[in-house]
Amino acid sequence: MYVLRSFGALLALTLTLSLPAQPYSLDWNREAWIGGAGLAVMAADLGLNHSMRPLTESQIAQLNDRTIPWLDRVAVYRFSPAAGLRSDIAQWSAFTMTGVVAGGLLLRSWRQDDHPAFFREGFVLATLLIETNLLALDGTYLLKGSVRRPRPYVFNPDVPPERKRSAEDRRSFFSGHTSLAAANSFFAATVFSDYFPESKWKPLVWGLAIGIPAWTGVERCLAGKHFPTDVLSGYAFGAFCGWLVPRLHRGPGRLQVYPAPFRVELDF
């Protein structure tokens, strides 16, 4: 209920605060390279994950929780479908936070009868959001398909053997739920801060942005789906994605890549 009330307050804020000029801009050269690179990495991700095979019974029998770093052992004997469901709710809360911020900004433009601004802002925000999630998904699945770390419940002798015979059981590092939750919540907070840099409500927005992926990560550990290092890594990577993409499109900050002659330009 606290999260829902906070979302209601956040929507009200975006509707009542004066809407400044669009702080972001698109560069088609940049967007084409980001999108093309993202799709290429996604194709590699699909290949890596498609080639993954489930652990054999002998491999599972040889697993020993003493080989796990001490920080991660707390997750081995956790297995809770209810916590897994709560982690889904937490992840969707991050998506909802993004929708509330972006939707509030767009609705504000529409109510001001500035329909060109509505479509322009909508297109820019949608592009940034797609790039953020593409980056977060690419990094997450690239590591899942490369590292192939067994999930905590695979080490748990109390979990039925038939529950450990899927390739999905080898996708522990790092947590996709946490990385996507952090990417979306930090994206929402960064966008809010860029539109309303002087707002006194930024601590509330950033509190939600920090808390929602943390809640997601805790539930993933309680569910036995991930080790603490999985969720900490996913949190850090997702938060970076959520901050980076808006920052690359703001004001003088830019990333430009040209194929010939090759040039990468960063200006902050």
C-alpha positions in Angstrom: 0.0 0.0 0.0 2.9 2.4 0.7 4.2 1.9 -2.8 0.8 2.5 -4.3 0.3 5.7 -2.3 3.8 6.8 -3.3 2.9 6.2 -7.0 -0.3 8.2 -6.6 1.7 11.1 -5.1 4.3 10.9 -7.8 1.6 11.0 -10.6 0.0 14.1 -8.9 3.4 15.8 -8.7 4.1 15.3 -12.4 0.7 16.7 -13.2 1.0 19.8 -11.0 4.6 20.9 -11.4 5.2 23.3 -14.3 6.5 21.4 -17.3 9.9 22.7 -18.5 11.4 22.3 -22.0 12.3 18.8 -23.1 15.8 18.1 -21.6 16.6 15.3 -24.0 17.4 15.1 -27.7 17.9 12.3 -30.2 20.6 11.8 -32.8 19.7 9.4 -35.5 23.4 8.3 -36.0 23.7 7.6 -32.3 20.3 5.8 -32.0 21.0 3.6 -35.0 24.3 2.5 -33.5 22.8 1.9 -30.1 19.9 -0.1 -31.5 22.1 -2.0 -34.0 24.6 -3.0 -31.3 21.8 -3.9 -28.9 20.2 -6.2 -31.4 23.5 -7.8 -32.3 24.3 -8.5 -28.7 20.7 -9.9 -28.2 21.3 -12.3 -31.1 24.5 -13.5 -29.4 22.6 -13.8 -26.1 20.0 -16.0 -27.7 22.7 -18.2 -29.1 24.5 -18.6 -25.8 21.3 -19.3 -23.9 20.0 -21.7 -26.6 23.2 -23.8 -26.3 22.9 -24.1 -22.5 22.1 -27.6 -21.3 20.6 -28.7 -17.9 22.9 -30.1 -15.3 23.2 -33.8 -15.2 22.3 -35.9 -12.1 26.0 -36.5 -11.5 26.9 -32.9 -11.8 24.1 -32.0 -9.3 25.3 -34.6 -6.9 28.8 -33.2 -7.0 27.6 -29.7 -6.0 28.8 -28.6 -2.5 27.7 -25.5 -0.8 31.1 -25.2 0.8 32.4 -24.1 -2.6 30.1 -21.1 -2.4 31.4 -17.8 -1.0 30.3 -17.3 2.6 28.1 -14.3 1.6 26.1 -16.4 -0.8 25.5 -19.4 1.5 22.5 -17.8 3.1 20.5 -18.3 -0.1 21.1 -22.0 -0.5 18.4 -23.3 1.9 15.8 -20.8 0.8 13.1 -21.9 -1.5 9.8 -20.0 -1.5 7.3 -19.7 -4.4 5.6 -17.0 -2.4 8.8 -14.9 -2.4 9.1 -15.6 -6.1 5.7 -14.1 -6.6 6.5 -11.1 -4.5 9.7 -10.5 -6.6 7.5 -10.5 -9.7 5.3 -7.8 -8.1 8.3 -5.8 -7.0 9.7 -5.9 -10.6 6.4 -4.8 -12.0 6.4 -2.0 -9.4 9.5 -0.6 -11.1 7.8 -0.8 -14.5 4.9 1.0 -13.0 7.1 3.8 -11.6 8.4 4.4 -15.0 4.9 4.5 -16.5 3.7 6.9 -13.8 6.6 9.4 -14.4 6.4 9.2 -18.2 2.6 9.1 -18.3 2.4 12.1 -16.0 4.7 14.1 -18.2 2.8 13.2 -21.3 -0.6 13.8 -19.8 0.6 17.2 -18.6 1.5 18.1 -22.2 -1.9 16.8 -23.5 -3.8 18.8 -20.9 -1.9 22.0 -21.9 -3.3 21.4 -25.5 0.3 21.2 -26.8 -0.3 18.1 -28.9 3.0 18.4 -30.9 4.9 18.5 -27.6 2.9 15.4 -26.5 3.9 13.3 -29.5 7.5 14.7 -29.5 8.0 14.0 -25.8 6.3 10.6 -26.1 8.6 9.5 -28.9 11.8 10.7 -27.2 10.9 9.1 -23.8 9.8 5.8 -25.5 13.1 5.7 -27.4 15.2 6.2 -24.2 13.1 3.7 -22.3 13.6 1.0 -25.0 17.3 1.7 -25.1 17.5 1.4 -21.3 15.8 -1.9 -21.2 17.6 -3.2 -24.3 21.0 -2.4 -22.6 19.8 -4.0 -19.3 18.5 -7.2 -21.0 21.6 -7.5 -23.2 24.0 -7.3 -20.3 21.9 -9.6 -18.1 21.5 -12.4 -20.7 25.0 -12.1 -21.9 26.3 -12.9 -18.5 23.7 -15.6 -17.8 24.6 -17.4 -21.0 28.4 -17.0 -20.3 28.7 -17.7 -16.6 26.0 -20.4 -16.3 26.0 -20.3 -12.5 23.6 -22.8 -10.8 20.8 -21.2 -8.8 20.9 -21.6 -5.0 18.1 -24.1 -4.9 20.1 -26.5 -7.0 22.5 -26.8 -4.0 19.6 -27.4 -1.7 19.0 -31.2 -1.0 15.5 -30.5 0.2 14.4 -29.3 -3.2 13.0 -32.2 -5.4 15.5 -33.4 -8.1 13.0 -32.9 -10.8 13.0 -29.2 -10.0 16.7 -29.0 -11.0 16.6 -30.4 -14.5 16.1 -27.3 -16.6 18.6 -25.1 -18.3 16.9 -22.2 -16.5 18.4 -23.6 -13.3 21.9 -22.4 -14.6 20.9 -18.8 -15.1 21.7 -17.4 -11.6 24.3 -14.7 -12.4 23.1 -12.1 -12.4 19.6 -11.4 -11.4 17.4 -10.3 -14.3 14.5 -9.3 -12.1 16.8 -7.0 -10.1 18.7 -5.5 -13.0 15.4 -4.7 -14.9 13.8 -3.3 -11.7 16.8 -1.1 -11.1 17.1 0.0 -14.7 13.5 1.1 -14.8 13.3 2.7 -11.4 16.6 4.6 -11.8 15.4 5.7 -15.3 12.2 7.1 -13.8 14.1 8.9 -11.1 16.7 10.3 -13.5 14.0 11.6 -15.9 12.1 13.2 -13.0 15.2 14.9 -11.8 16.1 16.1 -15.2 12.7 17.6 -15.8 12.3 19.0 -12.3 15.9 19.6 -11.0 14.7 22.0 -8.3 11.8 19.9 -7.0 11.8 19.3 -3.2 10.2 15.9 -4.0 13.3 14.3 -5.5 14.2 12.5 -2.2 10.8 10.7 -2.4 11.4 9.7 -6.0 14.9 8.6 -5.4 13.8 6.7 -2.3 11.4 4.7 -4.4 14.0 4.2 -7.1 16.5 2.8 -4.6 14.0 0.8 -2.6 12.1 -1.0 -5.3 15.0 -3.0 -6.8 16.3 -3.6 -3.3 13.0 -5.2 -2.4 13.1 -7.2 -5.6 16.6 -8.5 -4.9 15.7 -9.5 -1.3 12.7 -11.5 -2.6 14.8 -13.2 -5.2 17.2 -14.4 -2.5 14.3 -15.6 -0.3 12.8 -17.5 -3.2 16.1 -19.4 -3.6 16.4 -18.0 -7.2 19.6 -15.9 -6.7 22.6 -15.5 -4.4 23.2 -12.1 -2.8 26.1 -11.4 -5.2 23.7 -12.1 -8.1 21.3 -9.4 -6.9 24.0 -6.9 -5.9 25.6 -7.2 -9.4 22.2 -7.0 -11.1 21.3 -4.0 -9.0 24.5 -2.1 -9.8 24.3 -2.9 -13.6 20.6 -2.0 -13.9 21.0 1.2 -11.9 23.9 2.2 -14.2 21.8 1.5 -17.3 18.9 3.6 -15.9 21.1 6.5 -15.3 23.4 6.3 -18.3 20.8 6.3 -21.2 19.1 9.5 -20.1 22.5 11.1 -19.4 23.8 10.4 -22.9 20.8 12.2 -24.4 20.8 15.2 -22.1 22.1 18.7 -23.1 25.8 18.7 -24.1 26.3 15.2 -22.9 26.5 12.9 -25.9 27.8 9.7 -27.4 28.5 9.8 -31.1 29.9 6.9 -33.1 30.9 7.2 -36.7 31.8 4.2 -38.9 34.3 6.0 -41.2 36.6 7.5 -40.1 35.9 5.7 -36.8 35.3 8.1 -33.9 33.8 7.8 -30.5 33.1 11.1 -28.8 32.1 11.6 -25.1 31.4 15.0 -23.8 30.1 15.7 -20.3 
